Amino acid sequence: MSDVRAPGARRGLGAALTRATHPGPTVAVTLVGTLLAVAAGAGPGRTALVLAAVLAGQLSIGWSNDWLDADRDRAVARPDKPVVQGAVDPGVLRTAALSALVAAVVLSLLLGVVPGLLLLVLVASGWAYNAGLKRTAASVLPYVTGFGALPAGVVAAAPGTPSAPWWLVAAGGALGAAAHLANVAPDIEEDLATGVRGLPHRLGATASAVTCAALLLGASLVLVLGPDGAPSAAGWASLVVAVPAAVVAALAGTPRFRRLAFPAVMLLTVLDVVLLLTSGAGLT
């Protein structure tokens, strides 16, 4: 009988592990890194390596989050967490997270020391957030540093190890901060019940939502006005897209719209990179 159940059990574990990666952010960040590599002219081989390195890093961050937060998630009975559902053991998540971390280190450094270390800043930032910074007033710092380092690392992966333009790094940091504020919004009450008081919890839902909206608009303005020359049509289009995303983010101060803010930030970030790619703005 155990042989009959084994394939189903493996499929169930695989599905649980997939859900524990936080698939939405993982896919979005990996896609952004890959598109930036294309825009920077990294070439097919190195672009594929960027994709693999960023994906491994994001997997390690997602799995470590659910592993380290297992007891806290159980305490508030988070229904969206596979570990709370009993679908995966925290020990399995720990093994998966550490294995993905090793893969991320190896894959990142295969791109070279400079791009590798910059990409690993994002991974280290995610682990630092999961390990305890989320409970402090400095909870936004891992997002600012990590998402500022991501475009810098991807651009450095291009031939000649070029430096990313300031406006790309600044926009990445701003979008990272906005993502943090939006990501926390749906779970503020559960977080407070288990002693988590990061920056969004201290600011409050309304102030966090307004700040998130301002960061989204600011990041889009930097992406449009930062490159040399007059803004392109694609650049102006990104501002048009940013307005509704910022409105949704601002509405995250109300319970009804809290779960829409983070998808709006992720979607805007991907669209910004797509429009950046089509605008032909020089990244190197």
LODOVEX-341008 format. One record per residue: residue number from 1; residue in one letter; chain; z, y, x of N, C-alpha, C, O in turn. Coordinates in pm, whole numbers. Each point is the difference from the previous one (the first is absolute). Layout:
# LODOVEX-341008
<NUM, A, A, <Z, Y, X>, <Z, Y, X>, <Z, Y, X>, <Z, Y, X>> ...
This chain:
# LODOVEX-341008
<1, M, A, <0, -120, 83>, <0, 120, -83>, <0, 126, 86>, <-63, 99, -36>> <2, S, A, <132, -102, 149>, <4, 115, 88>, <-139, 36, 53>, <-32, 117, 20>> <3, D, A, <-51, -220, 1>, <-135, 25, 48>, <-83, 73, -104>, <-85, 83, 34>> <4, V, A, <110, -115, -164>, <-76, 64, -106>, <39, 147, -11>, <-85, 86, -25>> <5, R, A, <213, -58, 45>, <46, 137, -14>, <-30, 87, 122>, <-5, 122, -11>> <6, A, A, <-15, -184, 124>, <-13, 77, 123>, <-107, 108, -3>, <27, 113, 39>> <7, P, A, <-150, -145, -86>, <-102, 107, -2>, <41, 117, -87>, <-20, 115, 37>> <8, G, A, <78, -144, -154>, <44, 107, -89>, <112, 81, 62>, <6, 122, -14>> <9, A, A, <85, -192, 84>, <110, 70, 66>, <-52, 92, 109>, <48, 112, 18>> <10, R, A, <-148, -162, 56>, <-57, 83, 106>, <-71, 121, -58>, <10, 111, 53>> <11, R, A, <-81, -131, -164>, <-68, 113, -64>, <103, 101, -50>, <-20, 121, 11>> <12, G, A, <131, -172, -67>, <104, 89, -49>, <63, 81, 111>, <27, 119, -16>> <13, L, A, <-3, -184, 129>, <57, 70, 115>, <-99, 103, 54>, <37, 111, 35>> <14, G, A, <-165, -150, -30>, <-101, 94, 47>, <-8, 123, -87>, <-12, 112, 50>> <15, A, A, <19, -131, -182>, <-4, 114, -92>, <123, 87, 18>, <-9, 123, -5>> <16, A, A, <126, -187, 25>, <123, 77, 19>, <-6, 81, 129>, <40, 116, 3>> <17, L, A, <-91, -177, 103>, <-13, 72, 127>, <-97, 117, -13>, <20, 106, 59>> <18, T, A, <-126, -126, -135>, <-97, 108, -21>, <65, 117, -73>, <-18, 115, 37>> <19, R, A, <95, -146, -142>, <68, 107, -74>, <102, 72, 88>, <22, 120, -15>> <20, A, A, <41, -193, 105>, <103, 58, 87>, <-59, 89, 109>, <74, 70, 68>> <21, T, A, <-205, -72, -51>, <-61, 90, 100>, <-8, 143, -51>, <-35, 90, 77>> <22, H, A, <66, -68, -207>, <-25, 129, -63>, <-151, 26, 8>, <-44, 92, 69>> <23, P, A, <-35, -174, -139>, <-146, -2, 22>, <-71, 132, -21>, <-98, 28, 70>> <24, G, A, <144, 55, -163>, <-67, 128, -23>, <-1, 87, 125>, <-107, 36, 49>> <25, P, A, <226, 0, 3>, <3, 80, 123>, <-64, -69, 119>, <-65, 64, 82>> <26, T, A, <83, -196, -72>, <-57, -73, 114>, <-152, 11, 1>, <-59, 28, 104>> <27, V, A, <-3, -49, -218>, <-146, 11, -10>, <-44, 144, 25>, <-98, 23, 72>> <28, A, A, <168, 73, -131>, <-40, 140, 14>, <8, 47, 145>, <-92, 64, 50>> <29, V, A, <202, -95, 18>, <16, 45, 139>, <-102, -69, 91>, <-57, 63, 89>> <30, T, A, <35, -192, -113>, <-98, -72, 81>, <-140, 55, -22>, <-78, 14, 95>> <31, L, A, <45, 18, -219>, <-130, 58, -31>, <-17, 137, 65>, <-106, 31, 54>> <32, V, A, <210, 50, -59>, <-5, 133, 63>, <-23, -14, 150>, <-85, 70, 57>> <33, G, A, <160, -160, 7>, <-19, -20, 144>, <-141, -46, 35>, <-58, 45, 98>> <34, T, A, <4, -134, -179>, <-133, -53, 26>, <-107, 107, -19>, <-91, 12, 81>> <35, L, A, <103, 66, -188>, <-97, 107, -25>, <6, 107, 109>, <-103, 55, 40>> <36, L, A, <223, -25, 7>, <13, 97, 108>, <-66, -51, 129>, <-60, 77, 75>> <37, A, A, <73, -208, -51>, <-65, -58, 118>, <-151, 14, -9>, <-66, 28, 100>> <38, V, A, <11, -49, -219>, <-145, 19, -21>, <-37, 145, 24>, <-98, 29, 68>> <39, A, A, <177, 64, -125>, <-29, 143, 15>, <11, 45, 145>, <-71, 91, 43>> <40, A, A, <159, -155, 34>, <19, 37, 140>, <-102, -64, 92>, <-3, 30, 120>> <41, G, A, <-82, -118, -174>, <-102, -65, 81>, <56, -107, 92>, <-47, -16, 113>> <42, A, A, <147, -59, -161>, <62, -102, 84>, <-92, -118, 26>, <19, -73, 98>> <43, G, A, <-119, 52, -182>, <-90, -115, 16>, <51, -119, -79>, <119, -9, -28>> <44, P, A, <-209, -84, -7>, <38, -113, -88>, <115, -84, 55>, <94, -30, -74>> <45, G, A, <-101, -9, 201>, <103, -88, 55>, <136, 64, 2>, <98, -62, -41>> <46, R, A, <-89, 185, 88>, <129, 67, 6>, <48, 43, -138>, <121, 7, -23>> <47, T, A, <-212, 21, -68>, <40, 30, -137>, <65, -123, -63>, <102, 11, -68>> <48, A, A, <-160, -129, 91>, <59, -123, -52>, <138, -24, 61>, <90, -49, -68>> <49, L, A, <-74, 84, 194>, <130, -17, 66>, <102, 99, -56>, <117, -34, -17>> <50, V, A, <-161, 156, -11>, <89, 97, -64>, <46, -53, -135>, <118, 5, -34>> <51, L, A, <-214, -57, -44>, <34, -57, -131>, <107, -108, 14>, <100, 1, -72>> <52, A, A, <-121, -93, 165>, <95, -111, 17>, <136, 49, 47>, <103, -47, -48>> <53, A, A, <-102, 143, 141>, <127, 52, 53>, <79, 74, -108>, <120, -21, -14>> <54, V, A, <-188, 107, -60>, <69, 76, -105>, <48, -94, -109>, <112, 15, -50>> <55, L, A, <-194, -111, 12>, <40, -95, -105>, <123, -79, 43>, <94, -15, -77>> <56, A, A, <-93, -37, 200>, <115, -76, 48>, <126, 87, -1>, <108, -47, -39>> <57, G, A, <-122, 171, 80>, <116, 89, -1>, <52, 25, -139>, <122, -1, -23>> <58, Q, A, <-213, 22, -72>, <42, 24, -138>, <63, -125, -63>, <96, 11, -77>> <59, L, A, <-149, -128, 110>, <61, -124, -49>, <143, -12, 52>, <91, -37, -75>> <60, S, A, <-71, 67, 203>, <134, -11, 57>, <97, 97, -66>, <116, -34, -23>> <61, I, A, <-163, 154, -9>, <86, 100, -64>, <36, -45, -141>, <116, 8, -40>> <62, G, A, <-216, -54, -37>, <27, -45, -136>, <96, -116, -5>, <96, 1, -77>> <63, W, A, <-121, -102, 159>, <88, -117, -1>, <140, 34, 50>, <98, -50, -55>> <64, S, A, <-87, 136, 157>, <133, 37, 48>, <77, 77, -105>, <122, -12, -8>> <65, N, A, <-192, 92, -72>, <66, 75, -107>, <67, -94, -100>, <117, 18, -34>> <66, D, A, <-192, -117, -12>, <56, -91, -99>, <105, -93, 61>, <94, -41, -69>> <67, W, A, <-108, 9, 196>, <102, -81, 69>, <130, 78, 15>, <106, -49, -38>> <68, L, A, <-114, 171, 94>, <120, 77, 26>, <67, 51, -128>, <120, 23, -2>> <69, D, A, <-199, -5, -103>, <54, 51, -126>, <33, -109, -100>, <29, 30, -116>> <70, A, A, <-32, -156, 157>, <16, -111, -95>, <131, 11, -78>, <-1, -11, -122>> <71, D, A, <112, 33, 190>, <129, 7, -70>, <6, 121, -93>, <52, -9, -111>> <72, R, A, <-105, 121, 158>, <2, 121, -83>, <-88, -16, -124>, <36, 42, -109>> <73, D, A, <-153, -103, 128>, <-89, -22, -114>, <61, -96, -101>, <-18, 16, -121>> <74, R, A, <89, -117, 171>, <67, -94, -91>, <112, 70, -77>, <24, -31, -117>> <75, A, A, <44, 124, 183>, <113, 68, -63>, <-44, 81, -122>, <76, 13, -97>> <76, V, A, <-198, 41, 102>, <-49, 79, -113>, <-105, -77, -80>, <-63, 55, -91>> <77, A, A, <45, -184, 126>, <-93, -88, -74>, <-139, 59, -12>, <-55, 9, -110>> <78, R, A, <-2, 31, 225>, <-135, 55, -1>, <-99, -105, -49>, <-19, -101, 69>> <79, P, A, <-44, 119, -184>, <-88, -104, -55>, <-133, -16, 74>, <-68, -101, -15>> <80, D, A, <31, 202, 97>, <-129, -3, 69>, <9, -65, 137>, <-101, -8, 70>> <81, K, A, <219, -38, -30>, <19, -55, 134>, <-1, -153, -3>, <82, -60, -69>> <82, P, A, <-173, -3, 144>, <-6, -146, 3>, <131, -65, 45>, <34, -108, -47>> <83, V, A, <39, 173, 137>, <125, -58, 46>, <104, -1, -111>, <84, -90, -4>> <84, V, A, <-88, 187, -85>, <91, 4, -114>, <-37, -108, -100>, <87, -60, -64>> <85, Q, A, <-216, 34, 49>, <-49, -102, -91>, <25, -142, 52>, <-19, -97, -72>> <86, G, A, <61, 86, 198>, <21, -131, 60>, <-129, -64, 47>, <-3, -120, 27>> <87, A, A, <-105, 199, -18>, <-130, -54, 39>, <-15, -15, 150>, <-86, -74, 47>> <88, V, A, <171, 143, 30>, <-7, -9, 145>, <140, 26, 56>, <75, 82, -53>> <89, D, A, <-43, -152, 161>, <131, 14, 62>, <-4, 114, 103>, <-101, 18, 67>> <90, P, A, <210, 59, -52>, <3, 106, 101>, <-30, -50, 141>, <-58, 73, 81>> <91, G, A, <98, -197, -51>, <-28, -55, 131>, <-150, -16, 26>, <-47, 21, 112>> <92, V, A, <-26, -56, -215>, <-146, -12, 11>, <-61, 138, 23>, <-93, 16, 80>> <93, L, A, <145, 84, -150>, <-49, 137, 20>, <30, 49, 141>, <-82, 70, 59>> <94, R, A, <198, -105, -6>, <34, 40, 136>, <-98, -59, 101>, <-49, 69, 89>> <95, T, A, <21, -198, -105>, <-95, -66, 90>, <-139, 62, -11>, <-66, 24, 101>> <96, A, A, <23, 3, -224>, <-132, 61, -21>, <-5, 139, 60>, <-99, 37, 63>> <97, A, A, <205, 42, -83>, <2, 136, 52>, <-5, 4, 152>, <-74, 79, 58>> <98, L, A, <152, -164, 5>, <3, -2, 147>, <-132, -52, 57>, <-47, 48, 103>> <99, S, A, <-12, -147, -170>, <-129, -51, 46>, <-108, 107, -10>, <-81, 16, 92>> <100, A, A, <79, 56, -204>, <-98, 108, -17>, <24, 112, 99>, <-94, 63, 47>> <101, L, A, <220, -38, -14>, <32, 103, 98>, <-57, -35, 137>, <-59, 85, 67>> <102, V, A, <76, -210, -26>, <-56, -44, 128>, <-152, 15, -1>, <-59, 46, 97>> <103, A, A, <-4, -86, -208>, <-145, 13, -10>, <-43, 146, 8>, <-100, 32, 64>> <104, A, A, <176, 57, -129>, <-33, 143, 2>, <8, 56, 142>, <-85, 80, 40>> <105, V, A, <187, -121, 35>, <14, 48, 138>, <-119, -45, 85>, <-59, 79, 72>> <106, V, A, <26, -207, -82>, <-110, -55, 80>, <-133, 65, -37>, <-74, 44, 87>> <107, L, A, <45, -37, -216>, <-127, 55, -46>, <-12, 149, 34>, <-108, 46, 38>> <108, S, A, <217, 27, -53>, <-4, 144, 30>, <-27, 24, 149>, <-82, 85, 35>> <109, L, A, <151, -158, 51>, <-15, 21, 144>, <-135, -48, 51>, <-45, 42, 107>> <110, L, A, <-20, -131, -182>, <-136, -40, 38>, <-97, 118, -7>, <-106, -2, 64>> <111, L, A, <141, 104, -142>, <-82, 119, -10>, <18, 92, 120>, <-78, 93, 19>> <112, G, A, <180, -118, 61>, <32, 86, 113>, <141, 52, -13>, <58, -2, -108>> <113, V, A, <-2, 49, 218>, <140, 44, 0>, <22, 119, -93>, <91, -1, -82>> <114, V, A, <-174, 105, 96>, <21, 121, -79>, <-19, -24, -149>, <92, 28, -77>> <115, P, A, <-208, -80, 31>, <-12, -26, -144>, <99, -104, -49>, <52, 10, -112>> <116, G, A, <-24, -110, 196>, <94, -104, -41>, <139, 55, -25>, <61, -32, -102>> <117, L, A, <-11, 114, 193>, <134, 55, -17>, <7, 96, -119>, <100, 4, -72>> <118, L, A, <-207, 73, 51>, <-2, 91, -114>, <2, -77, -132>, <71, 37, -93>> <119, L, A, <-150, -143, 85>, <1, -81, -122>, <136, -67, -21>, <44, -19, -113>> <120, L, A, <20, -16, 222>, <131, -65, -12>, <110, 98, -38>, <108, -42, -44>> <121, V, A, <-133, 172, 61>, <95, 100, -51>, <13, -14, -151>, <110, 11, -55>> <122, L, A, <-222, -35, -12>, <3, -21, -145>, <83, -123, -35>, <81, 4, -92>> <123, V, A, <-100, -112, 166>, <75, -123, -26>, <149, 21, 26>, <84, -38, -81>> <124, A, A, <-52, 99, 195>, <140, 26, 33>, <65, 91, -102>, <118, -17, -34>> <125, S, A, <-193, 115, -16>, <53, 92, -100>, <34, -75, -129>, <105, 24, -60>> <126, G, A, <-194, -114, 20>, <26, -78, -121>, <122, -88, 13>, <81, -10, -93>> <127, W, A, <-67, -55, 208>, <117, -85, 23>, <127, 84, 7>, <104, -41, -53>> <128, A, A, <-109, 159, 116>, <118, 86, 7>, <43, 46, -139>, <119, 8, -30>> <129, Y, A, <-217, 22, -53>, <30, 39, -138>, <69, -115, -74>, <103, 20, -65>> <130, N, A, <-159, -138, 75>, <57, -115, -68>, <139, -35, 51>, <86, -44, -76>> <131, A, A, <-65, 64, 207>, <125, -40, 63>, <116, 94, -29>, <115, -34, 28>> <132, G, A, <-142, 152, -83>, <113, 87, -31>, <-30, 146, -19>, <78, 69, -66>> <133, L, A, <-188, -18, 120>, <-30, 142, -16>, <-22, 39, -146>, <16, 116, -37>> <134, K, A, <-54, -213, -45>, <-22, 28, -143>, <129, 49, -67>, <-5, 64, -105>> <135, R, A, <119, -93, 165>, <128, 37, -59>, <51, 135, 49>, <113, 38, -31>> <136, T, A, <-193, 35, 107>, <45, 126, 60>, <-88, 116, -44>, <-105, -18, -62>> <137, A, A, <151, 138, 96>, <-79, 120, -32>, <-128, 6, 82>, <-90, 78, -31>> <138, A, A, <83, -160, 136>, <-120, -3, 86>, <-100, -105, -47>, <-87, -40, 78>> <139, S, A, <98, -5, -201>, <-85, -110, -49>, <-148, 34, 4>, <-84, -90, 5>> <140, V, A, <50, 218, -8>, <-141, 39, 0>, <-63, -9, 139>, <-122, -10, 12>> <141, L, A, <205, 14, 93>, <-54, 5, 136>, <-89, -119, 35>, <-105, 21, 60>> <142, P, A, <142, -146, -94>, <-90, -110, 32>, <-137, 14, -63>, <-100, -42, 58>> <143, Y, A, <93, 100, -176>, <-128, 18, -67>, <-82, 109, 70>, <-121, -15, 18>> <144, V, A, <187, 123, 21>, <-71, 109, 68>, <-53, -47, 135>, <-117, 21, 33>> <145, T, A, <204, -84, 46>, <-42, -44, 133>, <-100, -114, -8>, <-99, -2, 74>> <146, G, A, <125, -94, -163>, <-89, -116, -10>, <-139, 35, -46>, <-99, -46, 57>> <147, F, A, <90, 129, -162>, <-132, 31, -53>, <-68, 114, 75>, <-119, 25, -18>> <148, G, A, <195, 44, 102>, <-64, 91, 94>, <-57, -76, 118>, <-105, 37, 53>> <149, A, A, <175, -144, -12>, <-46, -80, 113>, <-119, -89, -36>, <-81, -33, 87>> <150, L, A, <69, -6, -213>, <-109, -89, -40>, <-137, 57, 33>, <-77, -66, 70>> <151, P, A, <41, 186, -116>, <-133, 53, 36>, <-14, 25, 149>, <-109, -14, 55>> <152, A, A, <219, 52, 11>, <-7, 22, 145>, <-34, -130, 72>, <-80, 0, 93>> <153, G, A, <142, -110, -136>, <-27, -128, 62>, <-139, -52, -29>, <-65, -57, 88>> <154, V, A, <19, 76, -210>, <-133, -48, -37>, <-108, 77, 77>, <-94, -59, 52>> <155, V, A, <108, 190, -46>, <-98, 80, 73>, <1, -37, 148>, <-106, -7, 63>> <156, A, A, <224, -16, -8>, <10, -37, 142>, <-63, -135, 29>, <-30, -32, 115>> <157, A, A, <9, -49, -220>, <-64, -131, 18>, <-150, 11, 21>, <-65, -97, 38>> <158, A, A, <9, 216, -62>, <-144, 21, 23>, <-29, 2, 149>, <91, 22, 80>> <159, P, A, <-215, -45, -40>, <-36, 2, 143>, <42, 132, 67>, <-24, 108, -53>> <160, G, A, <85, -121, 170>, <44, 118, 73>, <141, 45, -33>, <49, 98, 58>> <161, T, A, <18, -167, -150>, <138, 31, -41>, <15, 149, -34>, <82, 68, 61>> <162, P, A, <-159, -17, -157>, <11, 142, -33>, <130, 31, -73>, <65, -89, -54>> <163, S, A, <-28, 216, 55>, <118, 46, -74>, <-41, 42, -141>, <-106, 61, -19>> <164, A, A, <188, -93, -77>, <-29, 40, -138>, <20, 150, -16>, <89, 56, 64>> <165, P, A, <-170, 11, -147>, <20, 144, -23>, <135, 26, -69>, <49, -84, -76>> <166, W, A, <6, 198, 103>, <134, 33, -51>, <7, -9, -152>, <99, -45, -57>> <167, W, A, <-207, 90, -8>, <2, 6, -146>, <5, -138, -63>, <54, -17, -109>> <168, L, A, <-110, -84, 177>, <3, -136, -53>, <141, -58, 10>, <48, -66, -92>> <169, V, A, <17, 91, 205>, <138, -48, 19>, <95, 71, -97>, <88, -63, -58>> <170, A, A, <-107, 194, 42>, <86, 77, -90>, <-16, -47, -144>, <99, -17, -72>> <171, A, A, <-223, -5, 30>, <-24, -48, -136>, <60, -139, -19>, <56, -29, -106>> <172, G, A, <-68, -57, 207>, <59, -133, -10>, <151, 6, -18>, <55, -73, -82>> <173, G, A, <12, 161, 158>, <145, 14, -15>, <38, 52, -137>, <97, -47, -60>> <174, A, A, <-173, 144, 9>, <30, 57, -132>, <-21, -104, -110>, <81, -10, -93>> <175, L, A, <-190, -66, 103>, <-25, -104, -100>, <107, -110, 8>, <38, -57, -102>> <176, G, A, <10, 29, 223>, <107, -98, 15>, <128, 47, -68>, <65, -77, -70>> <177, A, A, <-30, 204, 89>, <119, 55, -66>, <-15, -5, -151>, <94, -34, -71>> <178, A, A, <-213, 69, 22>, <-24, -6, -145>, <13, -143, -52>, <54, -23, -108>> <179, A, A, <-105, -73, 186>, <10, -140, -40>, <145, -45, -11>, <36, -74, -92>> <180, H, A, <47, 120, 184>, <143, -36, -5>, <65, 53, -127>, <69, -74, -70>> <181, L, A, <-92, 201, 40>, <61, 60, -119>, <-49, -69, -127>, <79, -22, -92>> <182, A, A, <-206, -11, 86>, <-55, -66, -120>, <45, -144, -11>, <24, -49, -110>> <183, N, A, <-12, -20, 224>, <35, -141, -1>, <143, -23, -48>, <29, -100, -65>> <184, V, A, <60, 192, 97>, <141, -14, -37>, <23, 32, -147>, <95, -50, -61>> <185, A, A, <-180, 134, 3>, <23, 54, -134>, <36, -105, -106>, <95, 22, -75>> <186, P, A, <-167, -136, 66>, <33, -94, -109>, <133, -72, 16>, <53, -55, -97>> <187, D, A, <2, 54, 218>, <118, -83, 26>, <123, 81, 37>, <93, -53, 60>> <188, I, A, <-90, 182, -96>, <112, 84, 41>, <133, -52, -54>, <98, -6, 74>> <189, E, A, <-93, -31, -201>, <125, -45, -58>, <49, -130, 65>, <119, -13, 31>> <190, E, A, <-212, -84, -10>, <39, -126, 65>, <48, 24, 142>, <96, -62, 46>> <191, D, A, <-164, 152, 25>, <39, 32, 138>, <141, 59, 4>, <83, -42, 81>> <192, L, A, <-57, 137, -167>, <132, 63, -1>, <110, -100, -34>, <112, 10, 50>> <193, A, A, <-145, -108, -136>, <99, -100, -38>, <40, -90, 116>, <106, -61, -2>> <194, T, A, <-193, 53, 104>, <30, -86, 115>, <24, 82, 128>, <-8, -54, 110>> <195, G, A, <36, 183, -126>, <40, 81, 114>, <-112, 58, 83>, <25, 48, 111>> <196, V, A, <-148, -50, -160>, <-112, 58, 74>, <-14, 146, -40>, <-24, 32, -117>> <197, R, A, <38, 57, 215>, <-12, 143, -27>, <-89, 64, 105>, <47, 70, 91>> <198, G, A, <-176, -95, -105>, <-96, 62, 90>, <-28, 142, -42>, <65, 53, -91>> <199, L, A, <-162, 10, 156>, <-31, 140, -30>, <-39, 22, -146>, <50, 95, -61>> <200, P, A, <-136, -180, 1>, <-35, 24, -141>, <119, -8, -93>, <7, 74, -99>> <201, H, A, <88, -163, 129>, <119, -12, -85>, <85, 126, 9>, <60, 42, -99>> <202, R, A, <-55, 18, 217>, <79, 120, 19>, <-68, 123, -61>, <67, 90, -50>> <203, L, A, <-199, -88, 55>, <-73, 111, -61>, <4, -7, -153>, <3, 103, -67>> <204, G, A, <-4, -224, 15>, <-10, -19, -145>, <-144, -24, -41>, <-93, 36, 72>> <205, A, A, <76, -96, -189>, <-134, -41, -45>, <-95, 119, -15>, <-115, -8, 42>> <206, T, A, <161, 116, -100>, <-89, 114, -25>, <-43, 67, 129>, <-119, 25, 20>> <207, A, A, <214, 4, 68>, <-35, 65, 127>, <-88, -89, 85>, <-90, 48, 68>> <208, S, A, <116, -178, -70>, <-83, -94, 76>, <-143, 1, -52>, <-95, -3, 79>> <209, A, A, <80, 5, -212>, <-134, -2, -60>, <-78, 126, 35>, <-118, -8, 33>> <210, V, A, <183, 122, -41>, <-67, 127, 31>, <-39, 4, 149>, <-109, 44, 35>> <211, T, A, <200, -90, 51>, <-29, -2, 143>, <-116, -94, 30>, <-86, 32, 82>> <212, C, A, <84, -146, -149>, <-109, -96, 18>, <-134, 63, -38>, <-99, -15, 72>> <213, A, A, <96, 84, -184>, <-124, 65, -45>, <-46, 105, 101>, <-119, 10, 29>> <214, A, A, <213, 68, 24>, <-35, 103, 98>, <-55, -62, 128>, <-94, 52, 60>> <215, L, A, <153, -163, -18>, <-48, -69, 121>, <-141, -55, -19>, <-82, 5, 92>> <216, L, A, <54, -57, -210>, <-134, -52, -27>, <-105, 111, 8>, <-105, -16, 63>> <217, L, A, <135, 128, -126>, <-95, 112, 5>, <-13, 55, 142>, <-109, 34, 45>> <218, G, A, <223, -26, 25>, <-3, 50, 137>, <-81, -89, 92>, <-77, 49, 82>> <219, A, A, <93, -181, -95>, <-75, -94, 82>, <-150, 12, -26>, <-80, -3, 93>> <220, S, A, <44, 16, -220>, <-141, 12, -33>, <-60, 130, 54>, <-114, 1, 46>> <221, L, A, <191, 108, -52>, <-47, 126, 55>, <-22, -9, 151>, <-98, 52, 53>> <222, V, A, <190, -120, 15>, <-14, -17, 145>, <-125, -81, 33>, <-72, 32, 95>> <223, L, A, <47, -137, -173>, <-118, -83, 24>, <-130, 77, -25>, <-102, -27, 64>> <224, V, A, <105, 122, -157>, <-121, 77, -33>, <-21, 116, 98>, <-111, 24, 46>> <225, L, A, <219, 47, -15>, <-12, 122, 81>, <21, -23, 148>, <-35, 85, 82>> <226, G, A, <93, -200, -45>, <30, -27, 140>, <-121, -21, 90>, <-3, 55, 110>> <227, P, A, <-97, -134, -151>, <-117, -23, 87>, <-76, 128, 30>, <0, 94, -80>> <228, D, A, <-66, -91, 194>, <-80, 116, 38>, <-115, 20, -99>, <-53, -96, -55>> <229, G, A, <16, 219, 35>, <-113, 30, -88>, <43, 18, -144>, <117, -16, -35>> <230, A, A, <-215, 51, -47>, <27, 21, -142>, <28, -133, -69>, <-60, -101, 37>> <231, P, A, <149, 98, -136>, <28, -124, -73>, <-126, -56, -65>, <-83, 75, -51>> <232, S, A, <71, -205, 53>, <-115, -65, -61>, <22, -18, -150>, <109, 23, -52>> <233, A, A, <-215, -64, -17>, <12, -29, -143>, <100, -113, -23>, <77, 3, -96>> <234, A, A, <-78, -103, 185>, <97, -110, -12>, <142, 50, 18>, <92, -49, -64>> <235, G, A, <-75, 147, 151>, <132, 58, 20>, <51, 69, -124>, <115, -20, -41>> <236, W, A, <-201, 101, -21>, <42, 66, -124>, <25, -103, -110>, <88, 20, -84>> <237, A, A, <-164, -128, 85>, <20, -105, -100>, <138, -63, 14>, <63, -37, -99>> <238, S, A, <-16, 25, 224>, <133, -58, 21>, <109, 87, -62>, <102, -50, -47>> <239, L, A, <-124, 183, 49>, <98, 89, -64>, <0, -18, -151>, <104, 5, -65>> <240, V, A, <-223, -25, 10>, <-10, -23, -145>, <76, -127, -37>, <69, -3, -102>> <241, V, A, <-80, -100, 185>, <70, -126, -26>, <150, 18, 20>, <79, -63, -70>> <242, A, A, <-40, 148, 164>, <141, 18, 31>, <79, 62, -114>, <119, -28, -16>> <243, V, A, <-184, 112, -63>, <73, 72, -107>, <60, -96, -102>, <120, 9, -26>> <244, P, A, <-198, -100, -35>, <64, -92, -96>, <103, -91, 64>, <100, -34, -63>> <245, A, A, <-123, -6, 189>, <99, -84, 68>, <131, 76, 17>, <108, -56, -17>> <246, A, A, <-118, 185, 51>, <120, 82, 16>, <71, 19, -133>, <123, 2, -6>> <247, V, A, <-200, 12, -102>, <60, 14, -133>, <79, -126, -35>, <113, 9, -49>> <248, V, A, <-173, -124, 73>, <69, -127, -28>, <128, -9, 85>, <104, -42, -50>> <249, A, A, <-114, 81, 177>, <117, -4, 88>, <111, 91, -51>, <118, -35, 3>> <250, A, A, <-157, 154, -50>, <99, 94, -52>, <69, -55, -124>, <118, 27, -23>> <251, L, A, <-192, -102, -58>, <57, -59, -122>, <94, -116, 30>, <69, -49, -89>> <252, A, A, <-67, 4, 217>, <88, -112, 36>, <147, 35, -12>, <86, -87, 10>> <253, G, A, <-57, 216, -31>, <138, 39, -24>, <52, -46, -135>, <120, 6, -26>> <254, T, A, <-210, -52, -60>, <40, -53, -131>, <-13, -152, 1>, <-93, -52, 61>> <255, P, A, <184, -20, -127>, <-2, -147, 2>, <-132, -60, -45>, <-40, -105, 51>> <256, R, A, <-29, 168, -144>, <-123, -57, -55>, <-110, -15, 103>, <-79, -93, -8>> <257, F, A, <74, 185, 105>, <-112, 3, 94>, <37, -45, 142>, <-82, 8, 90>> <258, R, A, <205, -54, -71>, <44, -30, 137>, <-83, -107, 68>, <-26, 8, 120>> <259, R, A, <-17, -107, -195>, <-73, -111, 62>, <-147, 33, 27>, <-71, -79, 62>> <260, L, A, <26, 194, -109>, <-139, 38, 24>, <-18, 80, 128>, <-111, 10, 52>> <261, A, A, <219, 48, -1>, <-11, 91, 113>, <-47, -69, 126>, <-90, 50, 68>> <262, F, A, <150, -164, -34>, <-36, -66, 125>, <-144, -50, -1>, <-71, 21, 98>> <263, P, A, <23, -87, -205>, <-142, -35, -3>, <-91, 122, 13>, <-107, -9, 61>> <264, A, A, <148, 122, -118>, <-81, 122, 11>, <-9, 47, 145>, <-106, 43, 45>> <265, V, A, <219, -51, 27>, <-1, 41, 141>, <-90, -93, 81>, <-79, 46, 82>> <266, M, A, <92, -177, -104>, <-81, -96, 75>, <-149, 18, -29>, <-83, -4, 91>> <267, L, A, <50, 24, -219>, <-140, 18, -37>, <-56, 127, 61>, <-112, 0, 50>> <268, L, A, <189, 108, -54>, <-46, 126, 59>, <-21, -15, 150>, <-97, 52, 55>> <269, T, A, <187, -123, 12>, <-13, -19, 145>, <-129, -73, 34>, <-73, 40, 91>> <270, V, A, <45, -148, -165>, <-123, -76, 25>, <-122, 87, -29>, <-95, 0, 78>> <271, L, A, <97, 73, -189>, <-114, 84, -35>, <-19, 112, 103>, <-114, 36, 32>> <272, D, A, <224, 18, 18>, <-10, 104, 104>, <-73, -55, 123>, <-84, 68, 59>> <273, V, A, <118, -190, -20>, <-63, -58, 118>, <-147, -30, -27>, <-85, 19, 88>> <274, V, A, <55, -66, -208>, <-141, -27, -35>, <-81, 129, 4>, <-110, 3, 54>> <275, L, A, <165, 103, -111>, <-70, 128, 1>, <-10, 57, 142>, <-98, 66, 35>> <276, L, A, <201, -92, 45>, <-5, 41, 141>, <-112, -72, 72>, <-71, 58, 83>> <277, L, A, <56, -185, -114>, <-105, -81, 62>, <-139, 51, -39>, <-89, 8, 83>> <278, T, A, <73, 25, -211>, <-132, 46, -47>, <-30, 144, 41>, <-117, 40, 3>> <279, S, A, <222, 38, 29>, <-23, 140, 35>, <-55, 17, 142>, <-57, 103, 33>> <280, G, A, <77, -209, 50>, <-46, 8, 138>, <88, 82, 92>, <-43, 38, 108>> <281, A, A, <166, -10, -151>, <92, 76, 85>, <28, -77, 129>, <23, -121, -4>> <282, G, A, <-24, 191, 116>, <21, -66, 128>, <145, -38, 22>, <89, 85, -5>> <283, L, A, <-64, -214, 28>, <137, -47, 24>, <27, -20, 148>, <114, -23, 40>> <284, T, A, <-219, 32, 42>, <20, -22, 145>, <-56, 118, 79>, <7, 0, 123>> 
